[in-house]
Amino acid sequence: MTVQFDPITYLRWAKSNQTRSDAVDLASSGMASRSLEDLNPGPESLQLVAPNFYGLPDLQEALAEHHGVGADEVLITAGSSMANFLATMSLTNPGDTVLVEEPVYEPLQRLPTLFGCTVRSIQRTERDAWDVSPDTLASEVSRTGAKLVILTNPHNPSGIFLDAPRIHALHAACAERQCILIVDEVYSEFHPHDATAIGSLTQSNLVRTSSLTKVLGFGPLRLGWVLASADRIAQMHALNDYAMVMHGSINELLGLEAWRERNRFIAEARQRAAFNGDIVRRFLSSRSDIDWVDPHHGILGFLHISGIPDTQVLADHLLNEYNVVVVPGAHFGRPDSIRIGFGASADTVRKGLQSLGRALDSLKS
């Protein structure tokens, strides 16, 4: 039997547009990739350790302690994409209904359809500051009979963060209806918070995913994780036997080094995000044709552009005339907006925003 699936148009767009080394990149969604020099690893971190069937125990334990869960509630994966893949596949059956936030990071919307599920949307709106109402979620789960809900926190594309009490309330809305909640936390370390505050919920119906990519800048290591109850993690391990069989050793040893140094990397990322965020705010204060909900932390902004119903036109104009890359909002289900990432150098962010202003003025003249 041939599995039928739709291509992920956002990833195809990103891979073809963000490989232009000469472009001013306001589309990148994470911090620039770091190098081995940032870690300065010792010889012990570059060993071929065997066997490594289920992930390095030291890394599992470090992740567990940070997130307030048990080591048997941690699955190490090849990045957050693999984490979301394994979690979604293991928690659904063909014919299930899955609620996915909208606007949405497209791969999260596509995943359930790959496994024969029906996807329905739970709306996050600019009017509500991209929040998710527990009452609305409860109503939608009941109305659709959803077995699974998928959210990002912070929200991708807006960068808005939901605090621990809100996650507790959303979890309760799902758990009371025998529905599982997956929360992708890949940007969470941009926001000051206590990662253990929702730790106990993994023993119930909460599943959390993340990686070293977006904040720490170690995407090339392809190291992510799933946090879930021990029985669900065991099920994902069994599923992972079909995909990986044995974990990579060097990437996990280096990942452990990166994790142990995370406070330094997080501080640097937050400092850059704060500085560049102020550049974005000053630019937006000068424009009457752009508005957003300020995420306060992080490097993502979802900008609504007035007078341009489909920002693909703007994105094409920016790329062709100014060599600047932004993400058209249609990739997130909002064609009247663009997503920008401002984790690059301050000069790159300034140059990109100046070009955005000129491009808008030229299109409207």
Order of alpha helices (4+ residues) and beta strands (2+ residues): alpha-beta-alpha-alpha-beta-alpha-beta-alpha-beta-alpha-beta-alpha-beta-beta-beta-alpha-alpha-alpha-beta-beta-alpha-beta-beta-beta-alpha
